[in-house]
Amino acid sequence: MTATTGAGLLPEGFEDFEPFLGWALPKQSERAAKKMSCTFEEIKALYDFGLRDDNIPRGLEYCDRYPLDALPPEASRLLWILFSVAEVRPQVEAYGQVHQPFPGEEVLPCRMQLTPECDVL
């Protein structure tokens, strides 16, 4: 789901996450592509939002109510946003820019070819 706005797309009480629905991408490869197509300011806004207050802990606490393979769609979108927060962390904390400064880093820590099974989360 790549919706950008709309009521009911996130669990009740998580309306403040709605500006980041564009980051609710089910596959890691989709989140990586989104991250690399954004400006640093967009990445930093997501990062700052995630680390503000208790956004990450309360989001994870909500998602923990369900087995991972039985998340309702609105909880899945919330979890995907939280994954995106985690995945932009290196750009903000380590690099200070969108693109990694080291050639080939996009294939680390694994040099194996991605398969549909390993690109689920």
C-alpha positions as CSV (number, residue, x, y, z in Angstrom):
1,M,0.0,0.0,0.0
2,T,1.4,3.3,-0.9
3,A,-1.4,5.6,0.0
4,T,-0.5,9.2,1.0
5,T,-3.6,10.3,2.9
6,G,-6.9,8.9,4.2
7,A,-8.8,8.1,7.3
8,G,-8.8,4.4,8.4
9,L,-5.5,3.6,6.8
10,L,-3.8,3.5,10.2
11,P,-5.0,2.3,13.6
12,E,-7.1,4.7,15.7
13,G,-4.8,7.0,17.7
14,F,-2.0,7.0,15.1
15,E,-3.4,9.8,12.9
16,D,-0.1,11.7,13.5
17,F,1.6,9.1,11.3
18,E,-0.6,9.9,8.3
19,P,1.9,12.4,6.7
20,F,4.3,9.4,6.4
21,L,1.9,6.9,4.7
22,G,4.1,7.2,1.6
23,W,6.7,5.2,3.6
24,A,4.2,2.4,4.3
25,L,5.8,0.0,1.9
26,P,5.7,-3.7,2.4
27,K,9.0,-4.7,0.9
28,Q,12.5,-3.7,2.1
29,S,13.5,-3.2,-1.6
30,E,10.6,-0.7,-2.0
31,R,11.6,1.1,1.2
32,A,15.2,1.3,0.0
33,A,14.1,2.7,-3.4
34,K,11.9,5.3,-1.6
35,K,14.8,6.3,0.7
36,M,17.2,6.7,-2.2
37,S,14.6,8.8,-4.2
38,C,14.0,11.3,-1.3
39,T,15.8,14.4,-0.3
40,F,17.8,14.3,2.9
41,E,15.2,16.7,4.4
42,E,12.4,14.2,3.7
43,I,14.4,11.4,5.3
44,K,15.3,13.6,8.3
45,A,11.6,14.5,8.8
46,L,10.6,10.8,9.0
47,Y,13.6,10.1,11.3
48,D,12.8,13.1,13.6
49,F,9.1,12.1,13.8
50,G,10.0,8.5,14.6
51,L,12.3,9.5,17.4
52,R,9.9,12.1,18.8
53,D,8.1,11.4,22.0
54,D,7.1,7.7,22.2
55,N,6.2,7.2,18.5
56,I,8.3,4.0,18.0
57,P,7.5,2.3,21.3
58,R,3.8,3.0,21.1
59,G,3.7,1.9,17.4
60,L,5.5,-1.4,18.2
61,E,3.3,-1.9,21.3
62,Y,0.2,-1.7,19.1
63,C,1.6,-4.0,16.5
64,D,2.6,-6.5,19.2
65,R,-1.1,-7.2,19.9
66,Y,-1.1,-9.4,16.8
67,P,0.9,-12.3,15.4
68,L,3.1,-11.0,12.6
69,D,1.4,-13.1,10.0
70,A,-2.1,-11.9,11.2
71,L,-1.6,-8.1,11.3
72,P,-4.7,-6.2,10.2
73,P,-3.9,-3.9,7.1
74,E,-3.9,-0.7,9.2
75,A,-1.3,-2.3,11.6
76,S,0.8,-3.5,8.7
77,R,1.0,0.0,7.4
78,L,2.0,1.3,10.8
79,L,4.7,-1.4,11.1
80,W,6.0,-0.6,7.6
81,I,6.4,3.1,8.6
82,L,8.3,2.0,11.7
83,F,10.6,-0.2,9.5
84,S,11.2,2.9,7.3
85,V,12.2,4.9,10.3
86,A,14.8,2.3,11.2
87,E,16.0,2.1,7.6
88,V,16.7,5.8,7.3
89,R,18.7,5.9,10.5
90,P,22.1,5.3,8.9
91,Q,21.5,8.1,6.4
92,V,20.8,10.6,9.3
93,E,23.1,9.4,12.0
94,A,26.1,8.0,10.1
95,Y,26.2,9.6,6.7
96,G,24.3,12.9,7.0
97,Q,23.2,12.4,3.4
98,V,20.9,10.2,1.3
99,H,23.5,8.1,-0.5
100,Q,26.0,5.9,1.2
101,P,29.5,7.2,0.8
102,F,31.0,3.7,0.3
103,P,30.7,1.9,-3.1
104,G,28.9,-1.4,-2.9
105,E,27.4,-0.7,0.5
106,E,23.9,-1.3,-0.8
107,V,24.7,-5.0,-1.0
108,L,25.9,-5.3,2.6
109,P,25.7,-7.2,4.9
110,C,24.6,-9.9,2.5
111,R,25.9,-10.4,-1.1
112,M,23.2,-12.9,-1.9
113,Q,20.6,-12.3,-4.6
114,L,17.3,-11.1,-3.1
115,T,14.5,-13.6,-3.5
116,P,10.8,-12.9,-3.0
117,E,11.0,-15.0,0.3
118,C,13.7,-12.8,1.8
119,D,12.1,-9.5,0.7
120,V,8.8,-9.9,2.7
121,L,9.6,-7.5,5.5
